[in-house]
C-alpha cells in the first residue's frame, strides 16, 4: 500500500510541477508579446542613466535571453546595441508624434534637434520625406555621422 501511495504522490507532484512550468512559460511569453510598460520619471536609460520622461523618444530593447532594457533616446538604444552586441529579440520605439510604440522594422527615422540626449533622431511613419530606416540610422551611429539638423 505504501508503494502505491508513494507512486500516487510522485505522480501528483510531477503533474503539479508540469503545470507550474507550463504557466511560467506562458507567462514569460505573454510578458514579451510587445513592449513592456515604462514607469515614466522613475526608470533610467540603460545607456546614459538619465530618467526616462519624454514619452515621444523612449525606446526598448528585448534580448533573446529575456532581458528588457529601456532608453530615453533612440540613439542611446543604438549605441547600446553597437557596444554590447546584444542578441535582439525585439526593439520598440515611441512614435515622436503619436502615443504609441513602433516596432523597429516598421519605424522610420528623421534627423531632429529635439531628442533628449541630442542624438538626433525622431520616429515617424514610413514614407515621410527625408526619413531613413533603422539600419541606416544604426550605420550613422556606428560611423559617427549622426546629425542634429532637421530635414
Secondary structure in CASP SS format (residue, H / E / C, confidence):
PFRMAT SS
TARGET T0000
AUTHOR 0000-0000-0000
METHOD secondary structure of the structure
MODEL  1
X C 1.00
X H 1.00
X H 1.00
X H 1.00
X H 1.00
X H 1.00
X H 1.00
X H 1.00
X H 1.00
X H 1.00
X H 1.00
X H 1.00
X H 1.00
X H 1.00
X H 1.00
X H 1.00
X H 1.00
X H 1.00
X H 1.00
X H 1.00
X H 1.00
X H 1.00
X H 1.00
X H 1.00
X H 1.00
X H 1.00
X H 1.00
X H 1.00
X H 1.00
X H 1.00
X H 1.00
X C 1.00
X C 1.00
X C 1.00
X C 1.00
X C 1.00
X C 1.00
X C 1.00
X C 1.00
X C 1.00
X C 1.00
X C 1.00
X C 1.00
X E 1.00
X C 1.00
X C 1.00
X C 1.00
X C 1.00
X C 1.00
X C 1.00
X E 1.00
X C 1.00
X C 1.00
X C 1.00
X C 1.00
X C 1.00
X C 1.00
X C 1.00
X E 1.00
X E 1.00
X E 1.00
X E 1.00
X E 1.00
X C 1.00
X C 1.00
X C 1.00
X C 1.00
X E 1.00
X E 1.00
X E 1.00
X E 1.00
X C 1.00
X C 1.00
X H 1.00
X H 1.00
X H 1.00
X H 1.00
X H 1.00
X H 1.00
X H 1.00
X H 1.00
X H 1.00
X H 1.00
X H 1.00
X C 1.00
X C 1.00
X C 1.00
X E 1.00
X E 1.00
X E 1.00
X E 1.00
X E 1.00
X E 1.00
X E 1.00
X C 1.00
X C 1.00
X C 1.00
X C 1.00
X C 1.00
X C 1.00
X E 1.00
X E 1.00
X E 1.00
X H 1.00
X H 1.00
X H 1.00
X C 1.00
X E 1.00
X E 1.00
X E 1.00
X E 1.00
X C 1.00
X C 1.00
X C 1.00
X C 1.00
X C 1.00
X C 1.00
X C 1.00
X C 1.00
X C 1.00
X E 1.00
X E 1.00
X E 1.00
X E 1.00
X C 1.00
X C 1.00
X C 1.00
X C 1.00
X C 1.00
X C 1.00
X C 1.00
X E 1.00
X C 1.00
X H 1.00
X H 1.00
X H 1.00
X H 1.00
X H 1.00
X H 1.00
X H 1.00
X H 1.00
X H 1.00
X H 1.00
X C 1.00
X C 1.00
X C 1.00
X C 1.00
X C 1.00
X C 1.00
X C 1.00
X C 1.00
END
